[in-house]
Amino acid sequence: MAEKTKFEDIIDELKQKTAGFDASNYLGFLAIQITLKDLKKVFYIEVRDGKLSIEPYEYNDRHANIIMSSANFIKMINGKLNKELAFATGKLKIEGDIGRASELSNLFAKK
């Protein structure tokens, strides 16, 4: 059996943290790609008609792309890195619609 990569561990951790997440009140469509620049890997988080999906693929029709290191992403999802501070200090970059990227963090904040 092949050993999991750090990237797969990150995806698994994020899926565990969002298991049971209720997005039923979000009836629109939101697609945010996450680029982990040090690993040269991407994945996306999509909310469509109240369902949350996290998949290790590029999303061409995304609203925004969040770019950061894997270490800072892990800190952020574990509450050890403030997203606003990360953005202000260049640890987190956003390409595309910043407002739509904020919708994702607002959804997670309601959990």
C-alpha positions in Angstrom: 0.0 0.0 0.0 1.4 3.4 -1.0 2.2 5.9 1.7 0.1 9.0 1.7 1.7 12.3 0.6 1.6 15.5 2.7 -0.9 16.8 0.1 -3.3 13.9 0.7 -2.9 14.4 4.4 -4.0 18.0 4.1 -7.0 17.1 2.0 -8.0 14.4 4.5 -7.6 16.8 7.4 -9.8 19.4 5.7 -12.4 16.8 4.9 -12.5 15.6 8.5 -12.8 19.2 9.8 -15.7 19.8 7.4 -17.5 16.5 7.9 -21.1 17.1 8.8 -20.8 20.7 7.7 -24.3 22.1 7.0 -24.3 24.3 3.9 -28.0 23.8 3.3 -28.7 27.5 3.7 -26.3 28.4 0.9 -28.3 27.7 -2.2 -26.0 29.4 -4.6 -22.8 28.3 -6.2 -19.3 29.0 -4.9 -16.0 27.5 -6.2 -12.7 28.4 -4.6 -9.4 26.8 -5.6 -6.6 26.5 -3.1 -3.0 26.5 -4.5 -0.4 25.2 -2.1 2.6 26.8 -3.7 5.4 24.8 -2.0 3.8 21.5 -2.9 2.8 22.7 -6.4 -0.6 21.2 -5.8 -4.2 22.5 -6.1 -7.6 21.5 -4.8 -11.0 23.1 -4.7 -13.8 23.7 -2.3 -17.2 24.0 -3.9 -20.6 24.8 -2.4 -23.4 24.1 -4.8 -27.1 23.9 -3.8 -26.3 23.4 -0.2 -23.6 20.7 -0.6 -20.0 21.1 0.2 -17.3 19.3 -1.9 -13.5 19.2 -1.5 -11.6 17.6 -4.4 -7.9 17.4 -5.3 -8.3 18.9 -8.8 -8.0 22.3 -10.6 -11.2 24.2 -11.0 -11.2 26.2 -14.2 -14.4 28.1 -13.6 -13.6 29.2 -10.0 -14.5 32.4 -8.4 -11.1 32.8 -6.8 -7.8 31.1 -6.2 -6.2 31.3 -2.8 -2.5 30.9 -2.9 -0.4 30.1 0.2 2.1 27.6 1.6 0.9 24.3 2.9 2.3 25.1 6.4 0.3 28.4 6.5 -2.8 26.7 5.2 -2.6 24.1 8.0 -2.1 26.8 10.6 -5.1 28.7 9.2 -7.5 25.7 9.2 -6.4 24.9 12.7 -7.1 28.5 13.9 -3.4 29.4 14.4 -3.2 31.9 11.6 -5.6 34.7 11.2 -6.7 35.0 7.5 -6.8 38.8 7.5 -3.3 39.0 9.0 -2.1 36.4 6.6 -3.5 38.4 3.7 -2.1 41.7 5.0 1.4 40.2 5.4 1.4 38.4 2.0 1.2 34.8 3.5 -2.1 34.5 1.7 -2.8 35.8 -1.8 -6.1 35.9 -3.6 -6.5 35.9 -7.4 -10.0 36.6 -8.6 -13.0 37.7 -6.6 -11.9 38.6 -3.1 -15.5 39.0 -1.9 -16.4 35.4 -3.1 -13.3 34.1 -1.3 -14.6 35.8 1.8 -17.9 34.0 1.5 -16.1 30.7 2.0 -14.6 31.8 5.3 -17.9 33.2 6.4 -19.6 29.9 5.7 -17.0 28.1 7.8 -17.3 30.6 10.6 -21.0 29.7 11.0 -20.1 26.1 11.7 
